[in-house]
Amino acid sequence: MPDIQPAPTHDWNGDSGERWAANLTRLDLMLTDFGSAAIAAAGARPGEQILDVGCGSGTTSFTLAQRVGSSGHVLGVDISEQLVDIARAAIPDGAPVSFRCADAATAALPQGQFDLFFSRFGVMFFDDPVAAFAHMRGALKPGGRVAFICWRGAQENDWVRLPMAAIRDIVEPAPAAPNAPGPFAFGDRQRLADILAAAGFTAIDIAPFDTTLSYGRGASREAAIDDALDMAFQVGPLSRALAEQSDDIRARAAEAVRAAFARRPGERSVLIDGAAWVVTARN
C-alpha cells in the first residue's frame, strides 16, 4: 500500500491546514458519528473545565461548551493557525469557549485545572506519545477524565483502503511505518493501552466503534461520487500519494478511485465503512 502517513506536523500551518479548512463541511459530515460517540463517552457536565486537544475549527469545542454551560469553560487547542482563526471567528456571543494555537504535547498548560481532556482525532500525531500524554495529564485535576476517539487500522477504514487499493497498480507503493505519528498510530489496541498506562493514566477502557460514514455529498448519486473523488484528491493519503505524479497518472488514478467509490451504496453521499477506538481513562 502507498504511504499513508500524514504530512509533517508543521504543514498544518501550510498546505494541509489550508486543505482541511477548505473541506470543513465535508469533513464534519464524515466525522459526525465519531464525534458524537466520543462526546457521549466524555459525559461532560455543567460547570466543568474541558481541554479539547486538536480542536480544529471548533466543532466539538462548541458542542462541549453547550454541555458545560456558563459556569464551565472549554479551551480548544490546535496547531493550525488557519483552523484556530476559523474557530475564533465562529464563537457565539457569551459562549464559554476560547481557542489557542499551540501544540498541546509541549505547550505550557495550567496545572491541575481541567476536569476532562477530550479529543476527536487529534492525538495520533505526537512524536513521543507517552511524553505528550503525560504532559497533558498534568493539566487534569486529580481524578480527572480522558475521553477521545482515534482511528483503528487503515485496512479497516474505507476512506483510506478504497482509494489506495484502487491505485496500487498505478502508483508505486512507498514504505509505511505503522506506529509512526499519523492517523493510524494507535491502530494497535495494546500499544495504545501501554502508552496511556506509561503516561500515568488508570481505568483505561478502549472500545471499538464502527459506523457507516458519509463521504462527499451531492444532489444526485453521480454528483456524490464526484464529490467523494474530489475530497479524496484534496485531503488524506491519496492526495499525498499523487502529489508529485504526472497528469496522466493522476487521470488514471482518478478513474480507478471513482470506480471504487461507485461500487459503494449511497444516493446523496458515498457510504463507506469507518472504524475507530473510543478511549476513556482517569488521572
Residue, then its C-alpha position, 0 to 999 in steps of 0.5 A: m500500500p502507498d504511504i499513508q502517513p500524514a504530512p509533517t506536523h508543521d504543514w498544518n500551518g501550510d498546505s494541509g491546514e489550508r486543505w482541511a479548512a477548505n473541506l470543513t463541511r465535508l469533513d464534519l459530515m464524515l466525522t459526525d458519528f465519531g464525534s458524537a460517540a466520543i462526546a457521549a463517552a466524555g459525559a461532560r457536565p455543567g460547570e466543568q473545565i474541558l481541554d479539547v486537544g486538536c480542536g480544529s475549527g471548533t466543532t466539538s469545542f462548541t458542542l462541549a461548551q453547550r454541555v458545560g454551560s456558563s459556569g464551565h469553560v472549554l479551551g480548544v487547542d490546535i496547531s493550525e493557525q488557519l483552523v484556530d482563526i476559523a474557530r475564533a471567528a465562529i464563537p457565539d456571543g457569551a459562549p464559554v469557549s476560547f481557542r489557542c494555537a499551540d501544540a498541546a504535547t509541549a505547550a505550557l498548560p495550567q496545572g491541575q485545572f481541567d476536569l476532562f481532556f477530550s479529543r476527536f482525532g487529534v492525538m495520533f500525531f505526537d512524536d513521543p506519545v507517552a511524553a505528550f500524554a503525560h504532559m497533558r495529564g498534568a493539566l487534569k485535576p486529580g481524578g480527572r477524565v480522558a475521553f477521545i476517539c482515534w482511528r483503528g487500522a487503515q485496512e479497516n477504514d474505507w476512506v483510506r483502503l478504497p482509494m489506495a487499493a484502487i491505485r496500487d497498480i498505478v502508483e508505486p507503493a512507498p514504505a509505511a511505518p505503522n506506529a509512526p505519528g499519523p492517523f493510524a498510530f494507535g491502530d494497535r489496541q495494546r500499544l495504545a493501552d501501554i502508552l496511556a498506562a506509561a503516561g500515568f493514566t488508570a481505568i483505561d477502557i478502549a472500545p471499538f466503534d464502527t459506523t457507516l460514514s458519509y463521504g462527499r455529498g451531492a444532489s444526485r448519486e453521480a454528483a456524490i461520487d464526484d464529490a467523494l473523488d474530489m475530497a479524496f484528491q484534496v485531503g488524506p493519503l491519496s492526495r499525498a500519494l499523487a502529489e508529485q505524479s504526472d497528469d496522466i497518472r493522476a487521470r488514471a488514478a482518478e478513474a480507478v478511485r471513482a470506480a471504487f467509490a461507485r461500487r459503494p451504496g449511497e444516493r446523496s453521499v458515498l457510504i463507506d465503512g469507518a472504524a475507530w477506538v473510543v478511549t476513556a481513562r482517569n488521572 
